[in-house]
Amino acid sequence: MDYFIITVVTLAGLVFHAWLFVRFRRWADRDLALSLAGNDPKKREWALQRLAAAKGARVKRKDLQIWLEREMGRYDAE
């Protein structure tokens, strides 16, 4: 019975750790997009849409900032 409790608690801890890791990454990506957009509400909304598009296009995380900066440049050109 002791091994069962230890296994369940360990697995629950690992799952919780993974969930937190994913949440922190999402928050960091969202903060990146919003920081690049500045204080303009329309640009912030557009930046979040572009972030969703980047996730849909499966942009690698290491390339995300460059991709978002390029998209922000497109917004400024419009």
KEKE-3310 file (N, C-alpha, C; in steps of 0.2 Angstrom, whole numbers, plus 5000, padded with zeros to 4 digits):
npx = (5004:5010:5019:5010:5004:5015:5018:5007:5007:5019:5017:5006:5013:5022:5014:5007:5018:5022:5010:5011:5023:5019:5009:5017:5025:5016:5011:5022:5024:5013:5015:5026:5021:5012:5020:5028:5018:5014:5005:4993:4977:4971:4982:4987:4977:4978:4991:4989:4981:4990:4999:4992:4991:5004:5006:4997:5004:5014:5026:5043:5048:5060:5061:5050:5050:5057:5048:5036:5040:5043:5029:5024:5030:5024:5011:5013:5016:5004)
npy = (4994:5006:5008:5011:5023:5031:5031:5036:5049:5054:5053:5062:5074:5075:5077:5089:5097:5097:5103:5116:5120:5121:5130:5142:5144:5147:5159:5167:5168:5175:5187:5191:5194:5204:5214:5217:5223:5235:5249:5251:5246:5240:5235:5226:5217:5212:5207:5196:5188:5185:5178:5167:5162:5159:5149:5140:5138:5132:5138:5137:5139:5145:5153:5162:5175:5183:5180:5186:5199:5202:5201:5212:5222:5221:5225:5239:5244:5244)
npz = (5000:5003:4993:4983:4987:4986:4973:4967:4972:4967:4953:4952:4956:4946:4935:4938:4938:4925:4919:4925:4919:4905:4906:4911:4900:4890:4895:4895:4881:4878:4885:4878:4865:4868:4874:4863:4855:4862:4869:4862:4860:4849:4842:4851:4852:4839:4839:4848:4840:4830:4837:4840:4826:4824:4832:4826:4814:4818:4822:4828:4845:4847:4837:4838:4843:4833:4822:4827:4828:4815:4810:4817:4811:4799:4803:4806:4794:4787)
capx = (5000:5014:5021:5005:5003:5021:5018:5001:5009:5024:5014:5002:5018:5025:5009:5006:5024:5021:5005:5014:5028:5016:5006:5022:5027:5010:5011:5028:5023:5008:5018:5031:5017:5009:5025:5029:5012:5014:4999:4988:4973:4969:4988:4988:4972:4981:4997:4987:4979:4996:5002:4988:4993:5011:5005:4994:5009:5019:5033:5047:5048:5066:5060:5044:5051:5058:5042:5031:5043:5041:5022:5022:5032:5018:5005:5015:5016:4997)
capy = (5000:5012:5010:5014:5030:5035:5031:5041:5056:5056:5055:5068:5079:5076:5080:5096:5101:5098:5108:5122:5122:5123:5137:5147:5145:5151:5166:5170:5169:5180:5193:5193:5197:5210:5219:5220:5227:5242:5251:5251:5240:5236:5232:5221:5211:5209:5203:5190:5184:5183:5173:5161:5160:5156:5142:5136:5137:5128:5141:5135:5143:5149:5158:5165:5182:5185:5180:5191:5206:5203:5203:5219:5227:5222:5229:5246:5246:5244)
capz = (5000:5004:4986:4979:4989:4984:4966:4965:4974:4963:4947:4953:4956:4939:4930:4940:4936:4917:4918:4926:4914:4899:4907:4911:4893:4886:4898:4892:4874:4877:4887:4872:4860:4871:4874:4856:4853:4865:4873:4857:4861:4843:4840:4856:4850:4833:4841:4850:4834:4826:4841:4838:4820:4824:4835:4821:4809:4822:4823:4834:4850:4847:4831:4839:4843:4826:4818:4829:4826:4808:4810:4820:4806:4794:4806:4806:4787:4785)
cpx = (5004:5017:5016:5004:5009:5021:5013:5004:5014:5022:5010:5007:5021:5020:5008:5012:5024:5016:5008:5019:5025:5012:5011:5024:5022:5010:5016:5027:5018:5011:5023:5027:5014:5014:5028:5024:5012:5007:4993:4983:4971:4976:4989:4983:4975:4987:4995:4984:4985:5000:4998:4990:4999:5010:5002:4999:5015:5026:5036:5048:5054:5065:5054:5045:5052:5052:5037:5034:5042:5034:5020:5025:5027:5012:5007:5015:5009:4994)
cpy = (5006:5014:5013:5021:5034:5036:5036:5048:5058:5057:5061:5074:5081:5079:5087:5100:5102:5103:5115:5125:5124:5129:5143:5149:5149:5158:5170:5172:5175:5187:5195:5197:5204:5216:5221:5224:5234:5243:5251:5245:5236:5232:5226:5215:5208:5205:5196:5185:5181:5178:5166:5158:5157:5149:5137:5134:5133:5131:5139:5141:5148:5155:5163:5173:5186:5185:5185:5198:5207:5205:5210:5224:5227:5226:5237:5248:5247:5251)
cpz = (5000:4997:4982:4980:4986:4976:4964:4966:4969:4956:4947:4953:4949:4934:4932:4938:4928:4916:4919:4921:4907:4900:4907:4904:4889:4889:4895:4885:4873:4879:4881:4867:4862:4872:4868:4853:4856:4869:4868:4858:4854:4841:4845:4854:4843:4834:4844:4845:4830:4830:4840:4831:4820:4827:4830:4815:4812:4821:4829:4839:4850:4841:4832:4839:4837:4822:4820:4828:4819:4806:4812:4815:4800:4796:4805:4799:4784:4787)
residu = (MET:ASP:TYR:PHE:ILE:ILE:THR:VAL:VAL:THR:LEU:ALA:GLY:LEU:VAL:PHE:HIS:ALA:TRP:LEU:PHE:VAL:ARG:PHE:ARG:ARG:TRP:ALA:ASP:ARG:ASP:LEU:ALA:LEU:SER:LEU:ALA:GLY:ASN:ASP:PRO:LYS:LYS:ARG:GLU:TRP:ALA:LEU:GLN:ARG:LEU:ALA:ALA:ALA:LYS:GLY:ALA:ARG:VAL:LYS:ARG:LYS:ASP:LEU:GLN:ILE:TRP:LEU:GLU:ARG:GLU:MET:GLY:ARG:TYR:ASP:ALA:GLU)
# end
